[in-house]
Structures are given as C-alpha cells and as structure tokens.
Amino acid sequence: MVYVTMRIAKHVNYTKWGIRIKLSILALIIFCVWDVKNNLFYMMHRPFLGETPMLGATSGAMWEWYFRSSLDHWSTFLGMIFALNFPITSLFYRKLEAQPLVWHILGKLSMGLALFCVFWWWVMGPFQEGKFQYNATNAYYGFIPLITYIYFRNLTPWLRNHSLDLLHQIGKTTLETYLMQHHIWLTSNAKSLLTLIPGFPKCNMLLVTVLYYV
C-alpha cells in the first residue's frame, strides 16, 4: 500500500498538496474496500481466495482474509499520516520549548490533558467492549492509546534523547518476525503448526525455528 501510493505520481510526493491529494484518494479506496458493503473486497480477491470451509477458516479463506485485514485496515494509512506530519510536529515541539517556561508548560499540559481525556474515554468505552464488538471498532479507535503513548513518551528533550537499547534492537525486526511466524511456524490461517518431521515435535520445532531465523 505504501509503495504503490508513493510510487504513483512520485513527483508530487514532496509538494504541499500533491501528497495530500494522493492520501485522500487512498483513504477513499480503503473506505470503499473495507467499510462499504459493495462486494469490492470480494471482487478483488475472488481470483485468489475461495469460500470453501477449511482448517483455520471455517467460513472460507475469503472471509478469513477480510476479517483479519479489516481489524487494522486503517493502520497503514494512519502511519503514513503520522510520517507526513512528523517534521511539522517536530518543529512545533522545538518552537514550543523555545517559549517562556510558563507557556511551554501550559502548552504541553493542555495537549496532554486533551489526549488523556480521549484515552480515558477509549479505556472506559471501546476497550471495555466484548471481543466481537471490540474487533469491529479496533480499526477506528486503536490508534488512540498509541498516539497517547507517543506524546507522553516524547514529552521532554530528556525523554526523547534516552531509550532502552534492548527495545531499540528488538524493534528493528519485530515486524518481520511477527509476519514470518505466520508463514513458518503456523499454517492453515495461523490455526496449525508446520510439521516437517512428523512424530518428533522437538526436532520439528528446532528445524522450523532454524528456517524461521535463516
């Protein structure tokens, strides 16, 4: 999604309105594919996914892919919005921290209180819902705790200049390892284990783990 969006008409990626128009079109596409009941997702994936019940997908692979992708279907778009506005946010922080101490504290306090109120609403509202209700709203509200954490985690220059190296090193590969486990350790739509040496679970685990890391 990111590559295709940035590759098409790449000459406008560094213009003020060009990149925003592209992201607006992307938002419309995401909305039409996942949030509008027009069978667009079905038509796009019909050549590749079936509806026959199988292990790990009792309603068929088509529904399983729709369900899993719909849980976070706005995440990539929101990440692109965050990346686009990162320089602006960084500049805002620097300008705010250059103000007199009182205005500096009041500015950060007001934004922190606003974020905390939204976060508290999320904790007491969507977060308290049952599994199926929460799954239906996660794509729309899941960014709230993330944004709140990012704000308070980077609240001061001292916090921004310090990090735990262990998390830094793990963070370099967590996305890849998360994705790979579904393709190496797990099969059948993440419902069963990949078995290369039947009857020898420990040896099988060792072999699959080697493949996983290699």
Backbone hydrogen bonds, N-H to C=O, Kabsch-Sander energy under -0.5 kcal/mol:
donor,donor_aa,acceptor,acceptor_aa,energy
5,T,1,M,-2.1
6,M,2,V,-2.5
7,R,3,Y,-2.4
8,I,4,V,-2.2
10,K,7,R,-1.1
12,V,9,A,-2.0
13,N,10,K,-1.4
15,T,12,V,-1.6
19,I,12,V,-0.7
19,I,15,T,-1.0
21,I,17,W,-2.4
22,K,18,G,-2.2
23,L,19,I,-2.1
24,S,20,R,-1.9
25,I,21,I,-2.2
26,L,22,K,-2.3
27,A,23,L,-2.5
28,L,24,S,-1.9
29,I,25,I,-2.2
30,I,26,L,-2.7
31,F,27,A,-2.4
32,C,28,L,-2.3
33,V,29,I,-2.4
34,W,30,I,-2.5
35,D,30,I,-0.6
35,D,31,F,-1.7
36,V,31,F,-0.8
38,N,36,V,-2.1
41,F,33,V,-0.6
43,M,39,N,-2.4
44,M,40,L,-2.2
45,H,41,F,-1.7
46,R,42,Y,-1.4
48,F,45,H,-1.5
49,L,45,H,-2.6
54,M,57,A,-1.9
57,A,54,M,-2.1
60,G,57,A,-2.1
62,M,50,G,-2.5
64,E,60,G,-1.9
65,W,61,A,-2.6
66,Y,62,M,-2.2
67,F,63,W,-3.1
68,R,64,E,-2.6
69,S,65,W,-2.4
70,S,66,Y,-2.1
71,L,67,F,-1.0
72,D,68,R,-0.5
72,D,69,S,-0.7
73,H,70,S,-0.8
75,S,72,D,-1.6
76,T,72,D,-0.6
78,L,74,W,-2.6
79,G,75,S,-2.3
80,M,76,T,-2.0
81,I,77,F,-2.1
82,F,78,L,-2.4
83,A,79,G,-2.4
84,L,80,M,-2.5
85,N,81,I,-1.9
86,F,82,F,-0.7
86,F,83,A,-0.6
89,T,85,N,-2.7
90,S,86,F,-2.9
91,L,87,P,-2.3
92,F,88,I,-2.3
93,Y,89,T,-2.4
94,R,90,S,-2.1
95,K,91,L,-2.5
96,L,92,F,-2.6
97,E,93,Y,-2.7
98,A,94,R,-0.7
99,Q,96,L,-1.3
104,H,100,P,-2.6
105,I,101,L,-2.7
106,L,102,V,-2.7
107,G,103,W,-2.5
108,K,104,H,-1.9
109,L,105,I,-2.7
110,S,106,L,-2.5
111,M,107,G,-1.8
112,G,108,K,-2.6
113,L,109,L,-2.6
114,A,110,S,-2.0
115,L,111,M,-2.5
116,F,112,G,-2.6
117,C,113,L,-2.3
118,V,114,A,-1.9
119,F,115,L,-2.8
120,W,116,F,-2.8
121,W,117,C,-2.1
122,W,118,V,-2.2
123,V,119,F,-2.5
124,M,120,W,-2.5
125,G,121,W,-1.5
127,F,122,W,-2.7
128,Q,125,G,-1.5
129,E,126,P,-1.3
134,Y,130,G,-3.1
135,N,131,K,-2.5
136,A,132,F,-1.4
137,T,133,Q,-0.9
137,T,134,Y,-0.9
138,N,134,Y,-1.7
140,Y,137,T,-1.4
141,Y,137,T,-1.9
142,G,138,N,-2.6
144,I,141,Y,-1.8
146,L,142,G,-0.7
147,I,143,F,-2.9
148,T,144,I,-2.2
149,Y,145,P,-2.4
150,I,146,L,-2.5
151,Y,147,I,-2.3
152,F,148,T,-2.2
153,R,149,Y,-2.7
154,N,150,I,-1.3
155,L,152,F,-1.1
160,R,156,T,-2.1
161,N,157,P,-1.5
162,H,159,L,-1.1
165,D,163,S,-0.7
168,H,164,L,-2.0
169,Q,165,D,-2.7
170,I,166,L,-2.5
171,G,167,L,-2.5
172,K,168,H,-0.6
172,K,169,Q,-0.9
173,T,170,I,-1.6
174,T,170,I,-1.1
177,T,173,T,-2.8
178,Y,174,T,-2.4
179,L,175,L,-2.2
180,M,176,E,-2.8
181,Q,177,T,-1.9
182,H,178,Y,-0.7
182,H,179,L,-0.7
183,H,179,L,-0.6
183,H,180,M,-1.1
184,I,180,M,-2.0
186,L,181,Q,-2.5
187,T,192,S,-3.3
191,K,187,T,-1.7
191,K,188,S,-0.7
192,S,187,T,-1.9
194,L,185,W,-2.4
196,L,194,L,-0.6
200,F,197,I,-1.6
204,N,200,F,-2.8
205,M,201,P,-2.6
206,L,202,K,-2.2
207,L,203,C,-2.5
208,V,204,N,-2.8
209,T,205,M,-2.2
210,V,206,L,-2.1
211,L,207,L,-2.2
212,Y,208,V,-2.2
213,Y,209,T,-2.2
214,V,210,V,-2.3
